[in-house]
Amino acid sequence: MNYNWNWHIFLEPNPMGTGTYLDLLLAGLVVTVKVSVLAWIIALVSGTVIGVLRTLPSRTASWIGFCWVEFFRNMPLLVQLFLWFFVLPELLPKSAGLWMKQLPNAPFWTAAIGVGLFMSARVAVQLQAGIGSLPRGQKQASTALGLTTVQTYRYVLLPMAFRIILPPLTSEFLNTIKNSAVAITIGLIELTGEARSMQEFSFQVFEAFTAATVLYLLLNFVVVTAMRLLERYVAIPGYITGK
């Protein structure tokens, strides 16, 4: 293969006038981190609510949770992003649709919300499994102490369930970071988008995507390390990471 390798390309100025090609990739990494963190917060909050609904004795609550999970889990992320970005503004009233189209940095917010809702279904199912794995005696003891349903979940069930599902939640956080790359299809220029821009400007495709791969690996390594420390800190003896 006749390919001219040039690893010094990262120190050369980029055509955007924003510094070097390395600065271009680092700017994309910042966008990736921002959209992933916001998406994860949305996924964690909404997934917790839906996960709790799926464990309540109420049929209505259980049905709402079931519909939410099946809708967001069974539709490809790419299709969901297209729906939120291109279709939803056309279905809303004209003024609301126009506001969405003119929203500053619309691809960023659409990607964060779209990825967050997509991942919320997975968080909800895992939380449901975590709550279901707890001994029934914990809930019965809470009732005997006079705790309400809200208090039981807040002070007893959820703290224990989250400790149990921390390892799979780590995987879902990593999936959220990787899924953010799909947002390039709606115009969000994150790390993958900047790597693509670099290879289009410089024609150094291997260098561009090698650097992007290294940055993704470093980011994921930081997340895994932080989550492992958190798992050890909150571990309870007899529950997965506890000793």
Accessible surface in RSA format (square Angstrom, percent):
REM  Atomic radii and reference values for relative SASA: ProtOr
REM  Chains: A
REM  Algorithm: Lee & Richards
REM  Probe-radius: 1.40
REM  Slices: 20
REM RES _ NUM      All-atoms   Total-Side   Main-Chain    Non-polar    All polar
REM                ABS   REL    ABS   REL    ABS   REL    ABS   REL    ABS   REL
RES MET A   1   185.76  96.2  97.24  64.4  88.52 210.8  84.16  71.6 101.60 134.6
RES ASN A   2   155.16 107.0 116.51 112.6  38.65  93.1  39.64  95.4 115.52 111.7
RES TYR A   3    45.48  21.2  28.44  16.2  17.04  44.3  29.96  22.5  15.52  19.1
RES ASN A   4   121.17  83.6 112.71 108.9   8.46  20.4  31.62  76.1  89.55  86.6
RES TRP A   5   131.67  52.8 102.66  49.7  29.01  68.1  83.34  44.4  48.33  78.4
RES ASN A   6    44.79  30.9  40.70  39.3   4.09   9.8  15.35  36.9  29.44  28.5
RES TRP A   7   129.37  51.9 117.15  56.7  12.22  28.7  98.72  52.6  30.65  49.7
RES HIS A   8   133.57  73.0 132.52  92.1   1.05   2.7  90.32  93.1  43.25  50.3
RES ILE A   9     8.23   4.7   8.23   6.1   0.00   0.0   8.23   5.9   0.00   0.0
RES PHE A  10    28.03  14.0  28.03  17.4   0.00   0.0  28.03  17.0   0.00   0.0
RES LEU A  11   126.01  70.2 109.34  78.2  16.67  41.9 109.48  76.9  16.52  44.5
RES GLU A  12    71.18  40.9  69.92  52.9   1.27   3.0  26.93  52.1  44.25  36.1
RES PRO A  13   109.51  79.8  97.17  88.6  12.34  44.9  97.36  80.4  12.15  75.5
RES ASN A  14     7.16   4.9   0.00   0.0   7.16  17.2   0.28   0.7   6.87   6.6
RES PRO A  15    85.09  62.0  42.14  38.4  42.94 156.1  55.66  46.0  29.42 182.9
RES MET A  16   115.68  59.9  87.66  58.0  28.02  66.7  78.88  67.1  36.81  48.8
RES GLY A  17    70.98  87.5   0.00   N/A  70.98  87.5  37.20 102.1  33.79  75.7
RES THR A  18    90.97  64.7  64.66  65.6  26.31  62.7  72.83  97.8  18.15  27.4
RES GLY A  19    34.05  42.0   0.00   N/A  34.05  42.0  27.63  75.8   6.42  14.4
RES THR A  20    36.27  25.8  36.27  36.8   0.00   0.0  32.37  43.5   3.90   5.9
RES TYR A  21    11.83   5.5  11.83   6.7   0.00   0.0   2.20   1.7   9.63  11.9
RES LEU A  22    68.07  37.9  68.07  48.7   0.00   0.0  68.07  47.8   0.00   0.0
RES ASP A  23    61.65  43.2  56.00  55.7   5.64  13.3  15.00  35.3  46.64  46.5
RES LEU A  24    11.34   6.3  10.18   7.3   1.16   2.9  11.34   8.0   0.00   0.0
RES LEU A  25     0.07   0.0   0.07   0.1   0.00   0.0   0.07   0.0   0.00   0.0
RES LEU A  26    72.35  40.3  71.73  51.3   0.61   1.5  71.91  50.5   0.44   1.2
RES ALA A  27    51.03  46.9  42.14  65.0   8.89  20.2  49.11  69.2   1.93   5.1
RES GLY A  28     0.05   0.1   0.00   N/A   0.05   0.1   0.05   0.1   0.00   0.0
RES LEU A  29    33.60  18.7  33.60  24.0   0.00   0.0  33.60  23.6   0.00   0.0
RES VAL A  30    75.07  49.4  73.68  66.7   1.39   3.3  75.07  65.2   0.00   0.0
RES VAL A  31    39.83  26.2  39.66  35.9   0.17   0.4  39.83  34.6   0.00   0.0
RES THR A  32     0.00   0.0   0.00   0.0   0.00   0.0   0.00   0.0   0.00   0.0
RES VAL A  33    53.39  35.1  51.95  47.0   1.44   3.5  53.39  46.4   0.00   0.0
RES LYS A  34   123.40  60.2 115.36  70.8   8.04  19.1  67.61  60.9  55.78  59.4
RES VAL A  35     0.62   0.4   0.62   0.6   0.00   0.0   0.62   0.5   0.00   0.0
RES SER A  36     2.11   1.8   1.79   2.4   0.33   0.8   2.11   4.5   0.00   0.0
RES VAL A  37    67.01  44.1  66.48  60.2   0.53   1.3  66.92  58.1   0.10   0.3
RES LEU A  38    49.50  27.6  48.27  34.5   1.23   3.1  49.24  34.6   0.25   0.7
RES ALA A  39     0.75   0.7   0.75   1.2   0.00   0.0   0.75   1.1   0.00   0.0
RES TRP A  40    26.93  10.8  26.93  13.0   0.00   0.0  15.53   8.3  11.40  18.5
RES ILE A  41    90.49  51.5  89.46  66.6   1.03   2.5  90.49  65.2   0.00   0.0
RES ILE A  42    40.08  22.8  36.17  26.9   3.90   9.4  39.87  28.7   0.21   0.6
RES ALA A  43     0.00   0.0   0.00   0.0   0.00   0.0   0.00   0.0   0.00   0.0
RES LEU A  44    58.57  32.6  58.15  41.6   0.42   1.1  58.24  40.9   0.33   0.9
RES VAL A  45    93.90  61.8  89.78  81.3   4.12   9.9  93.15  80.9   0.74   2.0
RES SER A  46    21.56  18.2  17.03  22.7   4.53  10.4  21.49  45.8   0.07   0.1
RES GLY A  47     0.00   0.0   0.00   N/A   0.00   0.0   0.00   0.0   0.00   0.0
RES THR A  48    25.41  18.1  25.41  25.8   0.00   0.0  22.15  29.8   3.26   4.9
RES VAL A  49    82.18  54.1  78.07  70.7   4.11   9.9  81.90  71.2   0.27   0.7
RES ILE A  50     9.86   5.6   9.86   7.3   0.00   0.0   9.86   7.1   0.00   0.0
RES GLY A  51     0.00   0.0   0.00   N/A   0.00   0.0   0.00   0.0   0.00   0.0
RES VAL A  52    26.28  17.3  26.28  23.8   0.00   0.0  26.28  22.8   0.00   0.0
RES LEU A  53    39.36  21.9  39.36  28.2   0.00   0.0  39.36  27.6   0.00   0.0
RES ARG A  54    43.85  18.4  32.15  16.4  11.69  27.8   3.65   5.0  40.20  24.4
RES THR A  55    33.85  24.1  10.34  10.5  23.51  56.0  17.36  23.3  16.50  24.9
RES LEU A  56    41.72  23.2  33.57  24.0   8.15  20.5  33.60  23.6   8.12  21.8
RES PRO A  57   121.30  88.4  85.05  77.5  36.25 131.8  98.60  81.4  22.70 141.1
RES SER A  58    52.62  44.5  41.39  55.2  11.23  25.9  37.24  79.3  15.38  21.6
RES ARG A  59   217.65  91.4 207.29 105.7  10.36  24.7  80.57 110.1 137.08  83.1
RES THR A  60    94.96  67.5  88.87  90.1   6.09  14.5  57.30  77.0  37.66  56.9
RES ALA A  61    10.96  10.1   8.95  13.8   2.01   4.6  10.52  14.8   0.44   1.2
RES SER A  62    43.74  37.0  43.28  57.8   0.46   1.1  12.22  26.0  31.51  44.2
RES TRP A  63   158.55  63.6 155.79  75.4   2.76   6.5 135.36  72.2  23.19  37.6
RES ILE A  64    87.15  49.6  83.05  61.9   4.10   9.9  86.02  61.9   1.13   3.1
RES GLY A  65     0.00   0.0   0.00   N/A   0.00   0.0   0.00   0.0   0.00   0.0
RES PHE A  66    91.19  45.6  91.19  56.5   0.00   0.0  91.19  55.3   0.00   0.0
RES CYS A  67    52.39  39.6  45.72  51.0   6.68  15.7  29.67  75.2  22.72  24.5
RES TRP A  68    69.38  27.8  63.38  30.7   6.00  14.1  68.71  36.6   0.67   1.1
RES VAL A  69     0.00   0.0   0.00   0.0   0.00   0.0   0.00   0.0   0.00   0.0
RES GLU A  70    46.00  26.4  43.35  32.8   2.66   6.3  20.81  40.3  25.19  20.6
RES PHE A  71    91.07  45.6  80.88  50.1  10.19  26.5  89.47  54.2   1.60   4.6
RES PHE A  72    14.15   7.1  14.15   8.8   0.00   0.0  14.15   8.6   0.00   0.0
RES ARG A  73   100.48  42.2  80.83  41.2  19.65  46.8  31.10  42.5  69.38  42.0
RES ASN A  74   102.22  70.5  69.03  66.7  33.19  79.9  33.19  79.9  69.04  66.7
RES MET A  75    41.31  21.4  38.37  25.4   2.94   7.0  40.66  34.6   0.65   0.9
RES PRO A  76    83.19  60.6  71.90  65.5  11.30  41.1  82.53  68.1   0.66   4.1
RES LEU A  77    14.54   8.1  10.32   7.4   4.22  10.6  10.32   7.2   4.22  11.4
RES LEU A  78    73.08  40.7  71.39  51.1   1.68   4.2  71.39  50.1   1.68   4.5
RES VAL A  79    66.68  43.9  65.92  59.7   0.76   1.8  66.68  57.9   0.00   0.0
RES GLN A  80     0.27   0.1   0.27   0.2   0.00   0.0   0.27   0.6   0.00   0.0
RES LEU A  81     0.00   0.0   0.00   0.0   0.00   0.0   0.00   0.0   0.00   0.0
RES PHE A  82    78.57  39.3  78.57  48.7   0.00   0.0  78.57  47.6   0.00   0.0
RES LEU A  83    55.20  30.7  54.48  39.0   0.72   1.8  54.48  38.3   0.72   1.9
RES TRP A  84    54.38  21.8  53.69  26.0   0.69   1.6  53.69  28.6   0.69   1.1
RES PHE A  85    52.15  26.1  40.89  25.3  11.26  29.3  42.17  25.6   9.98  28.6
RES PHE A  86   104.63  52.3  93.54  57.9  11.09  28.9  96.54  58.5   8.09  23.2
RES VAL A  87    58.63  38.6  57.01  51.6   1.62   3.9  58.63  50.9   0.00   0.0
RES LEU A  88    55.16  30.7  54.09  38.7   1.07   2.7  55.01  38.6   0.15   0.4
RES PRO A  89     9.71   7.1   5.07   4.6   4.64  16.9   5.07   4.2   4.64  28.8
RES GLU A  90   111.94  64.3  84.19  63.7  27.75  66.1  38.91  75.3  73.03  59.6
RES LEU A  91   135.38  75.4 103.08  73.7  32.31  81.2 105.92  74.4  29.46  79.3
RES LEU A  92    61.69  34.4  51.18  36.6  10.51  26.4  51.82  36.4   9.87  26.6
RES PRO A  93    94.37  68.8  81.89  74.6  12.48  45.4  93.98  77.6   0.39   2.4
RES LYS A  94   184.12  89.8 165.98 101.8  18.14  43.2 117.18 105.5  66.94  71.3
RES SER A  95    89.24  75.4  74.77  99.8  14.48  33.4  55.05 117.2  34.19  47.9
RES ALA A  96    37.11  34.1  30.68  47.3   6.43  14.6  37.11  52.3   0.00   0.0
RES GLY A  97     1.66   2.1   0.00   N/A   1.66   2.1   1.66   4.6   0.00   0.0
RES LEU A  98    91.61  51.0  88.84  63.6   2.77   7.0  89.43  62.8   2.18   5.9
RES TRP A  99   157.76  63.3 152.45  73.8   5.31  12.5 131.16  69.9  26.60  43.2
RES MET A 100    44.60  23.1  39.46  26.1   5.14  12.2  35.10  29.8   9.50  12.6
RES LYS A 101   116.90  57.0  84.44  51.8  32.46  77.3  55.08  49.6  61.82  65.9
RES GLN A 102   125.86  70.4 100.20  73.2  25.66  61.1  42.38  90.2  83.48  63.3
RES LEU A 103    50.25  28.0  42.38  30.3   7.87  19.8  43.76  30.7   6.49  17.5
RES PRO A 104   104.68  76.3  93.14  84.9  11.54  41.9 103.40  85.4   1.28   7.9
RES ASN A 105    92.14  63.5  72.23  69.8  19.91  48.0  25.94  62.4  66.20  64.0
RES ALA A 106    13.44  12.4  12.55  19.4   0.89   2.0  12.62  17.8   0.83   2.2
RES PRO A 107    29.54  21.5  29.54  26.9   0.00   0.0  29.54  24.4   0.00   0.0
RES PHE A 108    22.32  11.2  22.32  13.8   0.00   0.0  22.32  13.5   0.00   0.0
RES TRP A 109   109.36  43.9 109.36  52.9   0.00   0.0  97.97  52.2  11.40  18.5
RES THR A 110    17.36  12.3  12.07  12.2   5.29  12.6   6.08   8.2  11.28  17.1
RES ALA A 111     0.00   0.0   0.00   0.0   0.00   0.0   0.00   0.0   0.00   0.0
RES ALA A 112     0.00   0.0   0.00   0.0   0.00   0.0   0.00   0.0   0.00   0.0
RES ILE A 113    82.01  46.7  82.01  61.1   0.00   0.0  82.01  59.1   0.00   0.0
RES GLY A 114     0.00   0.0   0.00   N/A   0.00   0.0   0.00   0.0   0.00   0.0
RES VAL A 115     0.85   0.6   0.85   0.8   0.00   0.0   0.85   0.7   0.00   0.0
RES GLY A 116     0.00   0.0   0.00   N/A   0.00   0.0   0.00   0.0   0.00   0.0
RES LEU A 117    32.43  18.1  32.43  23.2   0.00   0.0  32.43  22.8   0.00   0.0
RES PHE A 118    32.10  16.1  31.77  19.7   0.33   0.9  31.77  19.3   0.33   1.0
RES MET A 119     0.50   0.3   0.50   0.3   0.00   0.0   0.15   0.1   0.35   0.5
RES SER A 120     0.00   0.0   0.00   0.0   0.00   0.0   0.00   0.0   0.00   0.0
RES ALA A 121     0.00   0.0   0.00   0.0   0.00   0.0   0.00   0.0   0.00   0.0
RES ARG A 122    92.96  39.0  89.68  45.7   3.28   7.8  13.56  18.5  79.40  48.1
RES VAL A 123     0.00   0.0   0.00   0.0   0.00   0.0   0.00   0.0   0.00   0.0
RES ALA A 124     0.00   0.0   0.00   0.0   0.00   0.0   0.00   0.0   0.00   0.0
RES VAL A 125    43.41  28.6  42.57  38.5   0.85   2.0  42.57  37.0   0.85   2.3
RES GLN A 126    35.84  20.0  33.21  24.3   2.63   6.3  20.09  42.8  15.75  11.9
RES LEU A 127     0.00   0.0   0.00   0.0   0.00   0.0   0.00   0.0   0.00   0.0
RES GLN A 128    54.33  30.4  52.81  38.6   1.53   3.6  11.68  24.9  42.65  32.3
RES ALA A 129    65.22  60.0  49.11  75.8  16.11  36.6  59.74  84.1   5.47  14.5
RES GLY A 130     2.05   2.5   0.00   N/A   2.05   2.5   1.96   5.4   0.10   0.2
RES ILE A 131    17.75  10.1  11.83   8.8   5.92  14.3  11.83   8.5   5.92  16.1
RES GLY A 132    63.33  78.1   0.00   N/A  63.33  78.1  35.56  97.6  27.76  62.2
RES SER A 133    71.11  60.1  35.72  47.7  35.39  81.5  47.06 100.2  24.05  33.7
RES LEU A 134    12.81   7.1   1.65   1.2  11.16  28.1   1.65   1.2  11.16  30.0
RES PRO A 135    70.60  51.5  57.26  52.2  13.34  48.5  68.68  56.7   1.92  11.9
RES ARG A 136   202.55  85.0 192.23  98.0  10.31  24.6  68.08  93.0 134.47  81.5
RES GLY A 137    39.22  48.4   0.00   N/A  39.22  48.4  30.38  83.4   8.84  19.8
RES GLN A 138    43.04  24.1  36.57  26.7   6.47  15.4  25.38  54.0  17.66  13.4
RES LYS A 139    81.84  39.9  81.84  50.2   0.00   0.0  57.13  51.4  24.71  26.3
RES GLN A 140   116.73  65.3 108.76  79.5   7.97  19.0  42.67  90.8  74.06  56.2
RES ALA A 141    52.42  48.2  45.61  70.4   6.81  15.5  51.70  72.8   0.72   1.9
RES SER A 142     2.25   1.9   1.49   2.0   0.76   1.8   0.51   1.1   1.74   2.4
RES THR A 143    94.78  67.4  84.06  85.2  10.72  25.6  65.96  88.6  28.82  43.6
RES ALA A 144    89.52  82.3  47.48  73.3  42.03  95.6  59.30  83.5  30.21  80.0
RES LEU A 145   143.78  80.1 111.87  80.0  31.91  80.2 115.81  81.3  27.97  75.3
RES GLY A 146    59.19  73.0   0.00   N/A  59.19  73.0  33.86  92.9  25.33  56.7
RES LEU A 147    55.58  31.0  42.63  30.5  12.95  32.5  42.65  30.0  12.93  34.8
RES THR A 148    79.14  56.3  71.02  72.0   8.13  19.4  75.15 100.9   4.00   6.0
RES THR A 149    77.39  55.0  67.65  68.6   9.73  23.2  34.05  45.7  43.34  65.5
RES VAL A 150   112.69  74.2 108.18  97.9   4.51  10.9 111.91  97.2   0.78   2.1
RES GLN A 151    69.62  38.9  69.57  50.8   0.06   0.1  11.52  24.5  58.11  44.1
RES THR A 152     4.99   3.5   4.99   5.1   0.00   0.0   2.03   2.7   2.96   4.5
RES TYR A 153    10.87   5.1  10.87   6.2   0.00   0.0   9.37   7.0   1.50   1.8
RES ARG A 154   157.47  66.1 145.57  74.2  11.90  28.3  39.30  53.7 118.17  71.6
RES TYR A 155   125.89  58.8 102.43  58.3  23.46  61.0  77.84  58.5  48.05  59.2
RES VAL A 156    34.88  23.0  31.70  28.7   3.18   7.7  34.65  30.1   0.23   0.6
RES LEU A 157     6.53   3.6   6.53   4.7   0.00   0.0   6.53   4.6   0.00   0.0
RES LEU A 158    30.17  16.8  30.17  21.6   0.00   0.0  30.17  21.2   0.00   0.0
RES PRO A 159    45.39  33.1  36.03  32.8   9.37  34.0  44.49  36.7   0.90   5.6
RES MET A 160    29.45  15.2  29.45  19.5   0.00   0.0  15.01  12.8  14.44  19.1
RES ALA A 161     0.00   0.0   0.00   0.0   0.00   0.0   0.00   0.0   0.00   0.0
RES PHE A 162    51.46  25.7  51.32  31.8   0.15   0.4  51.46  31.2   0.00   0.0
RES ARG A 163    79.11  33.2  71.57  36.5   7.54  17.9   9.40  12.9  69.70  42.2
RES ILE A 164    21.81  12.4  20.74  15.5   1.07   2.6  20.95  15.1   0.86   2.3
RES ILE A 165     8.29   4.7   7.89   5.9   0.39   0.9   8.29   6.0   0.00   0.0
RES LEU A 166    17.51   9.8  17.51  12.5   0.00   0.0  17.51  12.3   0.00   0.0
RES PRO A 167    43.67  31.8  36.24  33.0   7.43  27.0  38.67  31.9   5.00  31.1
RES PRO A 168    49.97  36.4  43.43  39.6   6.55  23.8  49.70  41.0   0.28   1.7
RES LEU A 169     5.92   3.3   5.92   4.2   0.00   0.0   5.92   4.2   0.00   0.0
RES THR A 170    13.42   9.5  13.42  13.6   0.00   0.0  13.42  18.0   0.00   0.0
RES SER A 171    58.05  49.1  56.37  75.2   1.67   3.9  24.63  52.4  33.42  46.8
RES GLU A 172     6.41   3.7   6.41   4.9   0.00   0.0   0.00   0.0   6.41   5.2
RES PHE A 173    31.40  15.7  31.40  19.4   0.00   0.0  31.40  19.0   0.00   0.0
RES LEU A 174    32.73  18.2  32.73  23.4   0.00   0.0  32.73  23.0   0.00   0.0
RES ASN A 175    40.31  27.8  39.49  38.2   0.82   2.0   7.50  18.0  32.82  31.7
RES THR A 176     0.12   0.1   0.09   0.1   0.03   0.1   0.09   0.1   0.03   0.0
RES ILE A 177     2.86   1.6   2.86   2.1   0.00   0.0   2.86   2.1   0.00   0.0
RES LYS A 178   112.88  55.1 103.03  63.2   9.85  23.5  58.80  52.9  54.08  57.6
RES ASN A 179    32.91  22.7  32.27  31.2   0.64   1.5   0.64   1.5  32.27  31.2
RES SER A 180     1.15   1.0   1.15   1.5   0.00   0.0   1.15   2.4   0.00   0.0
RES ALA A 181    24.88  22.9  22.62  34.9   2.26   5.1  22.85  32.2   2.03   5.4
RES VAL A 182    43.76  28.8  38.91  35.2   4.85  11.7  43.72  38.0   0.04   0.1
RES ALA A 183     0.00   0.0   0.00   0.0   0.00   0.0   0.00   0.0   0.00   0.0
RES ILE A 184    40.26  22.9  29.06  21.7  11.19  27.0  29.06  20.9  11.19  30.4
RES THR A 185    61.61  43.8  34.90  35.4  26.72  63.7  42.88  57.6  18.74  28.3
RES ILE A 186     6.46   3.7   0.00   0.0   6.46  15.6   3.12   2.2   3.34   9.1
RES GLY A 187    45.07  55.6   0.00   N/A  45.07  55.6  28.73  78.8  16.34  36.6
RES LEU A 188     9.70   5.4   8.73   6.2   0.97   2.4   9.70   6.8   0.00   0.0
RES ILE A 189    80.58  45.9  72.85  54.3   7.73  18.6  72.85  52.5   7.73  21.0
RES GLU A 190     0.00   0.0   0.00   0.0   0.00   0.0   0.00   0.0   0.00   0.0
RES LEU A 191     0.00   0.0   0.00   0.0   0.00   0.0   0.00   0.0   0.00   0.0
RES THR A 192    32.73  23.3  32.23  32.7   0.49   1.2  28.50  38.3   4.23   6.4
RES GLY A 193     2.08   2.6   0.00   N/A   2.08   2.6   0.64   1.8   1.44   3.2
RES GLU A 194    22.15  12.7  22.15  16.8   0.00   0.0   0.00   0.0  22.15  18.1
RES ALA A 195     0.00   0.0   0.00   0.0   0.00   0.0   0.00   0.0   0.00   0.0
RES ARG A 196   124.39  52.2 124.39  63.4   0.00   0.0  23.09  31.6 101.30  61.4
RES SER A 197    25.73  21.7  24.84  33.1   0.89   2.1   6.20  13.2  19.53  27.4
RES MET A 198     0.00   0.0   0.00   0.0   0.00   0.0   0.00   0.0   0.00   0.0
RES GLN A 199    40.52  22.7  40.14  29.3   0.38   0.9   0.30   0.6  40.23  30.5
RES GLU A 200    94.95  54.5  78.03  59.0  16.92  40.3  30.45  58.9  64.50  52.7
RES PHE A 201    87.54  43.8  63.66  39.4  23.88  62.2  66.73  40.5  20.81  59.6
RES SER A 202    20.49  17.3   2.01   2.7  18.48  42.6   9.04  19.3  11.45  16.0
RES PHE A 203   160.60  80.3 147.06  91.1  13.54  35.2 150.07  91.0  10.53  30.1
RES GLN A 204    23.18  13.0  23.18  16.9   0.00   0.0   0.76   1.6  22.42  17.0
RES VAL A 205    56.02  36.9  55.96  50.7   0.06   0.1  55.96  48.6   0.06   0.2
RES PHE A 206    82.70  41.4  79.70  49.4   3.01   7.8  82.30  49.9   0.41   1.2
RES GLU A 207     0.00   0.0   0.00   0.0   0.00   0.0   0.00   0.0   0.00   0.0
RES ALA A 208     0.00   0.0   0.00   0.0   0.00   0.0   0.00   0.0   0.00   0.0
RES PHE A 209    75.76  37.9  74.47  46.1   1.30   3.4  74.87  45.4   0.90   2.6
RES THR A 210    58.85  41.9  53.62  54.4   5.23  12.5  38.74  52.0  20.11  30.4
RES ALA A 211    17.25  15.9  10.73  16.6   6.53  14.8  17.00  23.9   0.25   0.7
RES ALA A 212     4.69   4.3   4.69   7.2   0.00   0.0   4.69   6.6   0.00   0.0
RES THR A 213    73.30  52.1  70.21  71.2   3.08   7.3  48.26  64.8  25.03  37.8
RES VAL A 214    70.96  46.7  70.84  64.1   0.12   0.3  70.95  61.6   0.01   0.0
RES LEU A 215    22.43  12.5  21.90  15.7   0.53   1.3  21.90  15.4   0.53   1.4
RES TYR A 216    35.10  16.4  35.10  20.0   0.00   0.0  35.10  26.4   0.00   0.0
RES LEU A 217   112.27  62.5 108.26  77.4   4.01  10.1 108.55  76.2   3.72  10.0
RES LEU A 218   101.77  56.7 101.15  72.4   0.62   1.6 101.56  71.3   0.20   0.5
RES LEU A 219    28.59  15.9  24.22  17.3   4.36  11.0  27.97  19.6   0.61   1.6
RES ASN A 220    25.07  17.3  24.97  24.1   0.10   0.2  10.55  25.4  14.52  14.0
RES PHE A 221   136.69  68.4 131.63  81.5   5.06  13.2 136.18  82.6   0.52   1.5
RES VAL A 222    93.36  61.4  90.28  81.7   3.08   7.4  92.46  80.3   0.90   2.5
RES VAL A 223    14.55   9.6  11.82  10.7   2.73   6.6  14.55  12.6   0.00   0.0
RES VAL A 224    36.40  23.9  36.40  32.9   0.00   0.0  36.40  31.6   0.00   0.0
RES THR A 225    54.77  39.0  53.19  53.9   1.58   3.8  49.89  67.0   4.88   7.4
RES ALA A 226    54.60  50.2  45.90  70.8   8.70  19.8  49.35  69.5   5.25  13.9
RES MET A 227    25.69  13.3  25.69  17.0   0.00   0.0   8.43   7.2  17.26  22.9
RES ARG A 228   145.24  61.0 144.47  73.6   0.77   1.8  31.78  43.4 113.46  68.8
RES LEU A 229   108.78  60.6 103.98  74.4   4.80  12.1 104.26  73.2   4.52  12.2
RES LEU A 230    76.53  42.6  72.40  51.8   4.13  10.4  76.00  53.4   0.53   1.4
RES GLU A 231    20.29  11.6  19.66  14.9   0.63   1.5   1.91   3.7  18.38  15.0
RES ARG A 232   181.12  76.0 160.07  81.6  21.06  50.1  56.56  77.3 124.56  75.5
RES TYR A 233   187.22  87.4 157.34  89.5  29.88  77.8 117.21  88.1  70.02  86.3
RES VAL A 234    31.14  20.5  26.17  23.7   4.97  12.0  30.20  26.2   0.94   2.6
RES ALA A 235    31.27  28.8   7.82  12.1  23.45  53.3  10.04  14.1  21.23  56.2
RES ILE A 236    47.23  26.9  46.15  34.4   1.08   2.6  46.41  33.4   0.82   2.2
RES PRO A 237    96.72  70.5  83.34  76.0  13.38  48.7  83.85  69.2  12.87  80.0
RES GLY A 238    74.46  91.8   0.00   N/A  74.46  91.8  40.49 111.1  33.97  76.1
RES TYR A 239    58.98  27.5  53.77  30.6   5.21  13.6  42.89  32.2  16.09  19.8
RES ILE A 240   111.72  63.6  66.83  49.8  44.90 108.2  77.77  56.0  33.95  92.1
RES THR A 241    47.22  33.6  27.76  28.1  19.47  46.4  31.45  42.2  15.77  23.8
RES GLY A 242    15.41  19.0   0.00   N/A  15.41  19.0   1.98   5.4  13.43  30.1
RES LYS A 243   223.49 109.0 168.86 103.6  54.63 130.1 145.75 131.2  77.74  82.8
END  Absolute sums over single chains surface
CHAIN  1 A    13515.5      11500.5       2014.9       9491.3       4024.1
END  Absolute sums over all chains
TOTAL         13515.5      11500.5       2014.9       9491.3       4024.1
